[in-house]
Amino acid sequence: MSEKKSKGTSEALIKDVKRVQKLFPDVTLTRDFFRTHSKYTQAVMTTYFPSFNDLLEAAGLVKHEEEKKELSPEQKLELEKAKLTAKTEGKKLQLDQALVQIEDLQAQLNAVLNLTDKTPQLYDIEPKVSKGQSESVAFMIASDWHSEELVLEGQVGGLNKHNLTIGSERATNFWKGGHRLWDIFRKDTAIKTIVVGLLGDFITGRIHEDTSESCILAPADSIFRVQNMLLSGLNFLLANTPEDTEIIVVCHGGNHGRMTQHQLIANETGNSLEQYMFYNMRTHYEGIKRIRFQIADGYHSFIRLFDGNYKIRFHHGHQINYGGGVGGITIPVNKAIAQWNKGNKVDLDVFGHFHQYINFGNFICNGSLIGYNAYALSIKADYERPQQAFFLVNKKWNAKTISTPIFV
């Protein structure tokens, strides 16, 4: 073949490709084949035709070769989606069924929560006796029962043990001990109101892998069991206190009773098994005027005593950040209280979560019913026997006057 020409026109190239096709009618005309037999250089071809297919189309010849083109980002994304769909084809039905079930359960929960009247976040307790008489309000605080969690003596050096039977006995001792303290102190000061603070973590739940290992019951079974223990205790108080004694039940969920693996903030109560339990308990006592429920919709709820002169803030305690250190929880607790008081000043904070009974000037931290366990040992927490808090607030002195543990 003669030397290739470095100059040409589009018409000349079209004529040349037709010539080559005519010379080799049985050959599949490809770009490389044409380069070999063309009169023109590759540079000339690309000057007039960006691709070989463009030249074939201009010459009216059948396209024999689909040139490989780079896929666009959108095309690549669609290709990956198609691959993923193919891989998950066998699991799609199972996934769809699970999603339908989740949506159904969420709808049921939302229906219950929306149909249930919310309770106020602030409850006023008026004076119940005439002037000149000493009057107090009694508080029994229950939290951190972790009722279905198993604690073996060998895990904690023989310092504690806990199972379903022991947990039930301790719960009974809490109600009896609180009632006994109320009965002792009412001889010296009129106590016409008992506030029962249910401040969360009544179950351990399955929020962590290690808690799943140590729990004897599943969360639904655990919350049902706890509900029965709480209802039994409230029935005991109603049956063993005078008809003119009012019982206020302040309810807060903890961080363990949630239905999600991670702790939520805005919708924490809506994803709490304990919150659902509290609504059931309130429904159980509908029509009984002596007992009233204040179920927290958020992290805080409040009670004002004696014409608003003494104000108490309740919460579970899990939004107080404590990572250990000298001074225990007192420093982070007081920092948190100082910040909260900038918006809503109170005389006393009452919470649990830290599994230690502390009677401080401006707060009471509740102990636990489960007592010392493997987790407490691992974080080197101080040993503390199972106990809950009882205290009085006196009208005359407008102060917390008595605070004592209920040993269970």
Residue pairs with C-beta under 8 A, 6 or more apart in sequence:
1 37
1 39
2 39
4 38
4 39
4 40
4 41
5 39
5 40
5 41
5 44
6 40
6 41
6 43
6 44
7 44
8 16
8 39
8 40
8 44
8 48
9 48
10 48
10 49
10 58
12 40
13 38
13 40
13 44
13 45
13 48
13 49
13 55
14 55
14 58
14 59
16 38
16 39
16 40
17 29
17 34
17 38
17 55
17 56
17 59
17 61
18 59
18 61
20 29
20 33
20 34
20 37
20 38
21 29
21 59
21 61
23 37
24 33
24 37
27 33
28 64
28 65
29 56
29 61
29 64
29 65
30 52
30 64
30 65
31 52
31 65
31 67
34 52
35 42
35 45
38 45
45 52
45 55
48 55
49 55
49 58
51 67
52 65
52 67
53 63
53 65
53 66
53 67
56 62
56 63
56 64
57 63
71 79
88 95
109 270
109 276
110 270
112 276
112 279
113 270
113 275
113 279
116 279
116 283
118 295
118 297
119 282
119 293
119 294
119 295
119 297
120 294
121 294
121 296
121 297
121 298
121 300
121 301
121 302
122 301
122 302
122 303
122 304
123 248
123 250
123 292
123 294
123 301
123 302
123 303
123 304
124 303
124 304
124 308
125 137
125 193
125 195
125 246
125 248
125 303
125 304
125 305
125 306
126 306
126 307
127 135
127 306
127 307
127 395
128 135
128 190
128 192
128 193
128 244
128 246
129 135
129 190
129 192
133 190
134 188
134 189
134 190
134 394
134 395
134 396
135 189
135 190
135 191
135 192
135 306
135 394
135 395
135 396
136 185
136 189
136 190
136 191
136 392
136 393
136 394
136 395
136 401
136 402
137 191
137 193
137 194
137 195
137 305
137 392
137 393
138 178
138 181
138 182
138 185
138 186
138 191
138 193
138 194
138 195
138 390
138 391
138 392
139 194
139 195
139 196
139 197
139 350
139 389
139 390
139 391
139 392
139 393
140 174
140 178
140 182
140 194
140 195
140 196
140 197
140 388
140 389
140 390
140 406
141 197
141 199
141 350
141 352
141 364
141 366
141 388
141 389
141 390
141 391
142 174
142 196
142 197
142 198
142 199
142 202
142 230
142 366
142 369
142 388
143 197
143 198
143 199
143 200
143 201
143 202
143 254
143 316
143 351
143 352
143 353
143 366
143 368
143 388
144 200
144 201
144 254
144 352
144 353
144 355
144 366
144 367
144 368
144 369
144 370
145 167
145 170
145 171
145 201
145 202
145 203
145 226
145 368
145 369
145 370
146 162
146 201
146 202
146 203
146 204
146 256
146 368
146 369
146 370
146 373
147 164
147 167
147 171
147 202
147 203
147 204
147 222
147 225
147 226
147 229
147 369
147 370
148 164
148 167
148 203
148 204
148 215
148 216
148 217
148 221
148 222
148 225
149 162
149 204
149 211
149 214
149 215
149 216
149 370
149 373
150 162
150 163
150 214
150 215
150 216
151 160
151 161
151 162
151 163
151 214
151 370
151 371
151 372
151 373
151 374
152 161
153 159
153 160
153 161
155 373
155 374
155 377
156 372
156 373
156 374
156 376
156 377
157 377
159 372
159 383
160 371
160 372
160 373
160 385
160 386
162 370
162 371
162 373
163 216
164 216
164 217
164 225
167 369
167 370
168 229
170 369
170 386
170 408
171 229
171 233
171 369
171 408
172 233
173 406
173 407
173 408
174 233
174 369
174 388
174 406
174 408
175 232
175 233
175 236
175 237
176 236
177 388
177 390
177 406
177 407
177 408
178 388
178 390
178 406
179 236
179 237
179 240
179 241
181 390
181 404
181 406
182 191
182 194
182 241
185 191
185 392
185 402
189 392
189 394
191 245
191 392
192 244
192 245
192 246
193 245
193 246
193 247
193 248
194 237
194 241
194 245
194 246
194 247
194 248
195 247
195 248
195 249
195 250
195 303
196 234
196 237
196 247
196 248
196 249
196 250
197 250
197 252
197 314
197 350
197 366
198 230
198 249
198 250
198 251
198 252
198 278
199 250
199 252
199 254
199 314
199 315
199 316
199 317
199 350
199 351
199 352
199 366
200 252
200 253
200 254
200 255
200 256
200 257
200 274
200 316
200 352
200 353
201 254
201 255
201 256
201 257
201 316
201 352
201 353
202 223
202 226
202 230
202 254
202 257
202 274
202 277
203 219
203 222
203 223
203 226
203 256
203 257
203 273
203 274
204 211
204 214
204 215
204 222
204 256
205 211
205 215
205 219
205 222
205 256
205 257
205 258
205 273
206 212
206 215
206 218
206 219
207 255
207 256
207 258
207 260
207 261
210 375
211 256
214 374
215 222
217 225
219 257
219 259
219 273
220 273
223 257
223 273
223 274
223 276
223 277
226 277
227 277
227 280
227 281
230 277
230 281
231 281
231 284
234 247
234 249
234 281
234 285
234 291
237 247
238 247
238 288
238 290
238 291
241 247
243 290
245 290
246 290
246 291
246 292
247 290
247 291
247 292
248 291
248 292
248 294
248 303
249 281
249 282
249 291
249 292
249 293
249 294
250 294
250 296
250 301
250 303
250 314
251 274
251 275
251 278
251 281
251 293
251 294
251 295
251 296
252 296
252 301
252 314
252 315
252 316
253 268
253 269
253 272
253 273
253 274
253 275
253 278
253 296
253 316
254 274
254 316
254 318
254 352
254 353
255 263
255 316
255 318
255 353
257 272
257 273
257 274
257 275
258 264
258 268
258 271
258 272
258 273
259 271
259 272
259 273
260 271
263 318
264 271
268 298
268 299
269 275
269 296
269 297
269 298
275 295
278 293
278 295
279 295
281 293
282 293
282 295
285 291
285 293
294 301
294 303
296 314
296 315
299 315
299 316
299 319
300 313
300 314
300 315
300 340
300 344
301 313
301 314
301 315
302 311
302 312
302 313
302 314
302 344
302 346
303 311
303 312
303 314
304 310
304 311
304 312
305 311
305 312
305 393
305 395
306 395
306 398
309 398
310 347
310 348
310 393
310 398
310 399
311 345
311 346
311 347
311 348
312 346
312 347
312 348
312 349
312 350
312 393
313 340
313 344
313 346
313 348
313 349
313 350
314 349
314 350
314 351
315 349
315 350
315 351
316 351
316 352
316 353
317 351
317 352
317 353
317 354
317 365
318 353
319 336
320 329
320 332
320 333
320 336
320 351
320 353
321 332
321 336
322 329
322 332
322 333
322 354
324 379
324 380
325 331
328 356
328 358
328 382
329 354
329 356
329 358
329 365
330 358
330 360
333 349
333 360
333 363
333 365
334 362
334 363
337 349
337 362
337 363
340 346
340 349
347 362
347 399
348 362
348 363
348 364
348 393
348 400
349 362
349 363
349 364
350 363
350 364
350 366
350 389
351 363
351 364
351 365
351 366
352 365
352 366
352 367
352 368
353 365
354 365
355 367
355 368
355 370
355 376
355 381
355 384
356 365
356 367
356 368
356 381
356 382
356 384
357 365
357 366
357 367
357 384
357 387
357 388
357 389
357 405
358 364
358 365
359 389
359 391
359 403
364 389
364 391
364 400
364 403
365 389
366 388
366 389
367 384
367 386
367 387
367 388
367 389
367 405
368 384
368 386
368 387
369 386
369 388
369 408
370 386
371 384
371 385
371 386
372 381
372 383
372 384
372 385
376 383
385 407
386 407
386 408
387 405
387 406
387 407
387 408
388 405
388 406
388 408
389 403
389 404
389 405
389 406
390 402
390 403
390 404
390 405
390 406
391 400
391 402
391 403
391 404
392 400
392 401
392 402
392 403
393 399
393 400
393 401
394 401
